[in-house]
Amino acid sequence: MFTSTTDSRSLTVVDDKRWEDVEKRLAALEARLADTSSPLARDEFWALDELRRRAQGRSQVLFTGAVDLPTGESYLWQETVDAGELLSADLSAAAPALSALAHPVRLSLLGKVLHGRRTVAELAEGLGTTGQLYHHLRQLVAAGWLEASARGTYAVPGARVVPLLTLLATAGLR
């Protein structure tokens, strides 16, 4: 490559090999955009468009996720719910599950578990008494956000990982 400067203008000449590489990479990107099956080609509302197509006039809510946790665990999950059923349900029935999440210590515990800290000793770090810890763990287990194993370890059930992250995202954590 060589650069020449004249009259406050600069001219850079790039060798042919590098230029060919840039052209190939650009052509590959353009081909991916032209391929309608490529995620790059889909519009920003691809999930909504597909939900509307499948719902055929019914009012529905879809939540889905492909999650790789820091622990190496992976979850693929989706659920479609009829909005009419949700709107006609006794909404107060959701209170125990939501209430269990409505405490900073419990949310912290869930975060620790999702990051791989699963034993009582690991979860107790930075908390008050062990009695308080067990109280919060019982609340999360009772609401289904945690499950306890016989070995005294805790895990977020696989079917609750994406719903939990969905709730956190809708609470404004981004």
Contacts in CASP RR format, 6 or more apart in sequence:
PFRMAT RR
TARGET T0000
AUTHOR 0000-0000-0000
METHOD contacts of the structure
MODEL  1
MFTSTTDSRSLTVVDDKRWEDVEKRLAALEARLADTSSPLARDEFWALDE
LRRRAQGRSQVLFTGAVDLPTGESYLWQETVDAGELLSADLSAAAPALSA
LAHPVRLSLLGKVLHGRRTVAELAEGLGTTGQLYHHLRQLVAAGWLEASA
RGTYAVPGARVVPLLTLLATAGLR
1 12 0 8 1.000
1 13 0 8 1.000
1 14 0 8 1.000
1 15 0 8 1.000
1 18 0 8 1.000
2 12 0 8 1.000
2 13 0 8 1.000
3 10 0 8 1.000
3 11 0 8 1.000
3 12 0 8 1.000
3 13 0 8 1.000
4 10 0 8 1.000
4 11 0 8 1.000
4 13 0 8 1.000
5 11 0 8 1.000
29 40 0 8 1.000
32 38 0 8 1.000
32 40 0 8 1.000
32 41 0 8 1.000
33 40 0 8 1.000
33 41 0 8 1.000
34 41 0 8 1.000
35 41 0 8 1.000
36 42 0 8 1.000
43 49 0 8 1.000
47 62 0 8 1.000
47 64 0 8 1.000
51 60 0 8 1.000
51 62 0 8 1.000
51 80 0 8 1.000
58 82 0 8 1.000
59 82 0 8 1.000
59 83 0 8 1.000
59 84 0 8 1.000
60 80 0 8 1.000
60 81 0 8 1.000
60 82 0 8 1.000
60 83 0 8 1.000
61 80 0 8 1.000
61 81 0 8 1.000
61 83 0 8 1.000
61 86 0 8 1.000
62 78 0 8 1.000
62 79 0 8 1.000
62 80 0 8 1.000
62 81 0 8 1.000
63 78 0 8 1.000
63 79 0 8 1.000
63 162 0 8 1.000
63 163 0 8 1.000
63 166 0 8 1.000
64 77 0 8 1.000
64 78 0 8 1.000
64 79 0 8 1.000
64 162 0 8 1.000
65 75 0 8 1.000
65 76 0 8 1.000
65 77 0 8 1.000
65 78 0 8 1.000
65 162 0 8 1.000
65 165 0 8 1.000
65 166 0 8 1.000
66 74 0 8 1.000
66 75 0 8 1.000
66 76 0 8 1.000
67 74 0 8 1.000
67 75 0 8 1.000
67 76 0 8 1.000
67 77 0 8 1.000
67 161 0 8 1.000
67 162 0 8 1.000
67 165 0 8 1.000
68 74 0 8 1.000
69 75 0 8 1.000
69 114 0 8 1.000
69 115 0 8 1.000
69 116 0 8 1.000
69 161 0 8 1.000
70 114 0 8 1.000
70 115 0 8 1.000
70 116 0 8 1.000
71 114 0 8 1.000
71 115 0 8 1.000
71 116 0 8 1.000
75 158 0 8 1.000
75 161 0 8 1.000
75 162 0 8 1.000
77 158 0 8 1.000
77 159 0 8 1.000
77 161 0 8 1.000
77 162 0 8 1.000
77 163 0 8 1.000
78 162 0 8 1.000
79 163 0 8 1.000
96 142 0 8 1.000
96 143 0 8 1.000
97 143 0 8 1.000
97 144 0 8 1.000
97 145 0 8 1.000
99 143 0 8 1.000
100 106 0 8 1.000
100 139 0 8 1.000
100 140 0 8 1.000
100 142 0 8 1.000
100 143 0 8 1.000
100 144 0 8 1.000
100 145 0 8 1.000
101 107 0 8 1.000
101 110 0 8 1.000
101 143 0 8 1.000
101 145 0 8 1.000
101 164 0 8 1.000
101 167 0 8 1.000
103 136 0 8 1.000
103 139 0 8 1.000
105 127 0 8 1.000
105 132 0 8 1.000
105 136 0 8 1.000
106 136 0 8 1.000
106 139 0 8 1.000
106 140 0 8 1.000
106 145 0 8 1.000
109 123 0 8 1.000
109 133 0 8 1.000
109 136 0 8 1.000
109 137 0 8 1.000
109 140 0 8 1.000
109 146 0 8 1.000
109 154 0 8 1.000
110 140 0 8 1.000
110 145 0 8 1.000
110 146 0 8 1.000
110 156 0 8 1.000
110 164 0 8 1.000
112 122 0 8 1.000
112 123 0 8 1.000
113 123 0 8 1.000
113 146 0 8 1.000
113 154 0 8 1.000
113 155 0 8 1.000
113 156 0 8 1.000
114 156 0 8 1.000
114 161 0 8 1.000
116 122 0 8 1.000
117 123 0 8 1.000
117 125 0 8 1.000
118 153 0 8 1.000
118 154 0 8 1.000
118 155 0 8 1.000
119 152 0 8 1.000
119 153 0 8 1.000
119 154 0 8 1.000
120 130 0 8 1.000
120 133 0 8 1.000
120 134 0 8 1.000
120 137 0 8 1.000
120 152 0 8 1.000
120 154 0 8 1.000
123 133 0 8 1.000
123 137 0 8 1.000
123 154 0 8 1.000
124 130 0 8 1.000
124 133 0 8 1.000
127 133 0 8 1.000
137 146 0 8 1.000
137 148 0 8 1.000
137 154 0 8 1.000
140 146 0 8 1.000
140 154 0 8 1.000
141 147 0 8 1.000
141 148 0 8 1.000
141 154 0 8 1.000
144 157 0 8 1.000
144 160 0 8 1.000
145 156 0 8 1.000
145 160 0 8 1.000
145 164 0 8 1.000
146 154 0 8 1.000
146 155 0 8 1.000
146 156 0 8 1.000
146 157 0 8 1.000
147 154 0 8 1.000
147 155 0 8 1.000
147 156 0 8 1.000
147 157 0 8 1.000
148 154 0 8 1.000
149 155 0 8 1.000
156 164 0 8 1.000
END
